[in-house]
């Protein structure tokens, strides 16, 4: 360990701030460079590396904005406001422009392995480092003076490999889950929105389904108040097949350590889906019907995003290794199927459909904060298939949902292992060899 040396961040990297992103240039989904904002770090595909962006620019716009794209392997983070207190760090995988609310650390590859620097920077608390009063901010000077213990390059790479292998497995699981979720949503859309098996029968084409499942679909479409729907299906309000329970209103004083946690607004991913890191420990009162079990469906009834990316979106709650009991917060509506109608998986994927999201958004109230009333959800009209068809669909999809749940739980365990190893590895407290032997990485 005598080969480790004390350096400053300014010795091993260059800090560069972002550029003002004028509104007139925003909104492009293709171009020469991604232009990322602080919010882009929250996208599911950007948990470690920046793979996606909500905005892109071309060379001419970059020149107009005087935006100098940062090179691959740059570590980016928020530099101003409350966002910097979250200490979110991401790495660039391609030349990328960044917003003026962000900062980039460009590693010197002769001195420091970029991925080692990424992990080493996790030891800094930007909230404590930030200066300013009403609006906290980070300066290049303060960042450059930060002390860092630096091993030889070979050891840096070995440490980065151990931690990176864990993150790579987490990312692999995330992509697999994304694929499984997309498959489930596509199947729902094919069967219950586009009615593809019915149309195939009408045209004497093979449905591509097992005979027993294909037999559950009619061979005609008939007119209804929703337009054409399969013959024999009924138009029903969601309230006819599901009930709603409002979540628990809580006080800040009740957000204390407990084996109970609230499913909150942060438990919803943008666009729908479940985020386990949105749970908040809770020690206050709640009603038995406000408890959510693994597999329960919740719908967001509040939204603070400008684009309304969360309001009316569904999430499928899963068990937590950290908490014994989960309770829905006031930002959630628990959607439970009535007996002999539909299933939780059906309701969840209904809530992930584009039609459901558009309807719910159009029935919100409020400006800065959006609100959705339970009656708006219950009044949503659906073409209700037969119970045997819903169950056949559920039998196909439930296996995908279970694989997603198992992979997510594995990700939580891997993340916990990574978080436990990281400070000990980047400080030199633990040798890389002994870590590899114990973790099996």
N, C-alpha and C positions, 0 to 999 in steps of 0.2 A: 504494500500500500504506500510505500515511500515514493513511488513514482507519480502519485497524484500531486497536482500543483494547484495553487490558488491563482485564479484569474478573475477578471471582471467580464461581464457580458459584452462590454464595448471592445474587449480584446479579441473576441471570437465571432462577433457578428456585427452587422450594420443595421441600425434601426431606421425605418423609413415610414413616414405617415402617408395616409391615403389622400384622395382627391375629392373635391366637391362633385357630387353626381347630380347634375341639373335635371330637373323633372322632365324636360323635353326629350332627353335621351334615354329615359327609362322605359321598360316594358318590352324590349326586344328579346326574343327567345333564341336567337342565333347570332353569331358574329365571330370576330377573330379572337376576342378575349371575354371570359366571364368577368362581370363586375359585381363583386359581392359586398353585401351590407352585413351588419352584425346579425340580422335575422337569418341570413343564409346559413350561419353556423348551427342553427337549430334544425335544419333539414335532416331527415333520417339518414340520407346517404353521406352526410358530412360529419359523422361523429368523431372521426380522427382526421381523415384527409378530405379536402374539398373536391368532391366529384360533381356537384351540381350547383347551379345558380339560378336565381329568378330573373336576372338581367344579363344581357350580353351587349358588347359594343364592338364596332369595327375600328380599323386603324385611324380613319379620319376623325371619328368621335373621340378616340383617345387623344389625338393631337389637339382637338378643340377644347377638351377638358384639362389638357396638360397633365394627363394621367400616365404615369410611367408604370407599366405592368411589372409586378414583382415576379422573380423567377421561381421555377419549381423548387421545392424543399424549403421555401420561406415559411416561418411559423407566424400565423396571424392571430390577432386578438383585439378585443375592444379596448379603446384607449380613453373613453370619456363616458361619464354618466353611470347609472346604476348597473349597466351591462358589464362593466369591467369587474365588478365585485363578484361575478359568477366565475371568474378565472377560467373561461373557456379558451382553449388553445386548439388551433387546427393547422394542418400542413397543406401547402399547395402542391398539386401534382402537375400543374401546367401554368404557363405565364398568365397572371391574373391581376386585374385592377381591383383596388379596394377603396371603400368609402372613406371619407375624411374622419369618420368616427372610429376608424380602425388603425392599427399599427402593424407593421411587419418586421420580423427579425430575420435578416438574411445571413445564414451561417457562412463562415469561411471554411470551405471543405478541407483545406490543408491543416486546420487546427481542430475542428470539431465535426463529428459525425452529425448530420442534420437531425436524424431521428433521436440520437442521444440527447441533443439540445432540446428537442421537443419534450422529451420526458423530464429532463433536468429542470426545465422552466416550470414544471408543475409544483415545485417546492416554493415558488414565490406567491405571496398573497397580494394581488394587485389592489385589492380594496385597502389594505394597509399602506401600500406604497403610493397610492394616488394622493396628489396634492390638490389644493383648491377647497373652497368652502361650500357654497351652494351646489356646485357641480364638480364632482371629483374628476380628475384627469391625470393621465400619465405623460411624462415628458421624456424626450430622448435622453436628456442628461441624467435623469434619475434612473432610467433603465440601464444605461451604459455603466453605471457605477455598481450595479448589483454584483456581489461576489459569487463565484462559482468554483466548485472543486472539480478539476478536470483530470481524468485518467488518460493514459496513452490511447491513441486512436484505436488500436486493436481491442482494447478493453471496452472502449466506448461502443464499438460495433457489437461486441458480445453482449453487453448490457442491453443495447437497443434491440438485439435479436430476441432476447428472452422476453422483454416486455412487448415487442412488436409481434411475436408469435401469438401471444394472448390476444392482442388487439386484432390480428389478422383472422383468428378463429371467430372472434365476436362478429367481425365484418362478414365473414363467410356465412355465419348463421343468419345474420340480418338479411343478406341477399337471398338466401334460401327461403326465409320466411316471406320476403317480399314476393318471390315467385309463387309460393303456395297461396298467399293471400290473393294475388292477381288471378290465379287459376280458379279459386273459389268464387271470386266476384264475376269472372267471365262466365262461369257455369250458371250462376244465378241470373245474369243478364240474358243468356241464351234461352234458358227455360222459362223465366217468369217476366221478362220485359219484351224480348224480341219474339218469343214463342217459336223458336227455330224448329223444335221437333214437330210441332203442329204443322208448320209450313212445309216441312219435308214430307209429311204424310199427305198433305193436300196435293203435292206435286209428284206423288208416287216415288219419292226418293228415300233412300235408306237414312234413318235417323242417326245411325252410328251408335245407338244405345243397345244394351242388352234387351232381348225381346220382352222380358217381364216389366222392364222400366218403360220401354217404348209403348207398351200396351196401356199405360196409365195416361197417355196423352190422347186427346180427341183428334179427329181429322178435319175439323172445321173451325173457322173463326166466325163469330157473330157480333153484331153491333151492340154497343153498350154506351153508357154515359162516359166511359173512359176511352171510347173508340172501339176498335175490334179487339175482342178477347176470345180465348178458346171456348168452344161450346161446352156448357155445363159448369163453367167457372162462374162464381158470383162476385158482384161488385160489393165490397164491404168496407166500412170505415175501420181504421186500425183499432179503434176502441172496441170493435166487435170481437177482435181476436187477441187483444192484449190489454193489460191494465198498467196504470202508471202510478208510481209512488215518488213523491218529491223527496229530495235529499234533505239532510240536516243543516239547519242554520247553526252557526257556531260563533263563539267568542274567541278573540285572540288568546286570552288567558288559558283556553282549553287546548291550545296547540302545544302540548308538553309531552315528554317521553311516556310511552305507553305501549302495550301490545295490541292496541287498536289504532287504525289509521283511517284517514278520510281519503276517499277517491275524489279528487278535486278537478278543477278546470284544467290544470296542468297534466292531468292523466289522459287528456285527449291529444293525440297527434293532430297536426294541421291536416285537414282533409279527412280525418277520422282514423280510428284505430286507437290502441291502448298504449300508454306510456307508464311503465311501473314506477319511474322515478318521480312521478307527480304526486305520490302518496305523501300525506302529512300526518305525523303522529298526533293522536287525539285522545284526550282524557275526559271529555265532557259526556253529557247524557245523549242517548239516542233511543229510537224505538226499534223493536225487533224487525219490523218491516223495512227499515232503512239499512239493514245489513245486506251487503252484496256478497254473493258466493262466487266461486270460480265458475265461469260460463254465463253469468248474468250479463244482460245488455243494459248499458247506460247511454243516455242521449244528453248532450250538452244543451243546457237551456240559457247559458250566458256566454258572451263572447266579447273580448276586448281587442281582437285583431281587426285591423283596418279593412281587410278584405272579407271578413266574415268566414274565415277558413275553419272555424270550430263549431259555430252555432248549428244546432240540429244534426250534428254528426254523431255516429254511434261508435261505441267501443265495447269490446268483449272482455270483461274483467277476468283476471286469472289470479290464482292464489299467490301469496307473497311469502317468501321464506323469512321475512323480517317481522311480520305481524300476524297475530292469531286471528284477528277480526278486522274486516273492512266495512266501512260505513260510507254511504253516498253523502256528499256534501250538498249544500243548497244549489250548487251549479249543475247538478245532475238530476235527471229523471230516470228512475229505474223502470225499464220496459219489460214486463213479464208476460209470457204467452198464457192465454186462457186454455183450459183443458180441451183436448180433442180439436185443436185448430191448427196452430203453427208451432214452430220450435224456436228456441233461443237463437240457433244458428241462422234460421230463416230471417228472424227479426234483425239480427246484426247485419246481414248482407243486404237486406232491404234498406237499412239505415246508411249503408255505404254506397247506395245507388245514386246516380246523378239526379234522377227525378226527385228522389226524396230530399236531397240536399237543396235543390232549387226551390221546392215547395216550402221547406222550412225557412229558408232565407227570406222568401217573399212574405212570410207570416211573422216576421220578427218586429219588435218595436224598439225604439231607442235610437240614439245617434252615436255617441261616444262609446257607450256600452250597449250591446244588443241583448234583448231578452226574448225568450220563446215561451209562450204559455202552454201548459199541458193540453188544453183543449185543442190547440192547433195541431199538436202531434196526433191526438186521438181522432181528429177529423180527417186525416189523410186517407184517401181512397185507394184500395188495391184490388186487383183481380185475384180472387182467392182460389187457389187450386184445391184439389181433393186432398184429404188427410193422407191417404196412401202415397200420393206423389210427393207431398212435403216430407214425409218420412223417408222415402227413397232418396230424395235429394240430401236430406240430413245425414243419412248413412254414408253417402259418398263424401260429403264435405267434412264431417266430424273428424275423420282421420287426419285431414290436413290441419285442422284447428289444433288437434292434439300434438302433432309434430311441431307446430309453431310454438305451442306452450312449452314443450320440453326444451326446444332450442332457446327460448327466451330465458328459461330458468338456468340453463347452462351458461348463457351469456352473463347473467347476474353473478354466478359463482366465479366465472373467469374474471369478470371486472373486479370482484372483491379480492381475488388473488393478486391481480395486477396492482390494485391500489395498495395492498399490503406490502408487496415487493418493491414498488417504485421508490419510496423514500430511502429504503435501506440499500438499494442498489446504486442509486445516483449519488449517495453520500459515501459509498465505499464501506459501509458497515458490514455488508454481506458480499462474499466473493461470488463471482458469476458461476464458477464450477459447482460449488456446493448448492447453489440455487437451482441449477439445472437438474442436478441429481435428485433433489427433493421434490421438485415440481413435476418432473417427468417431461418437461418441455424439450 
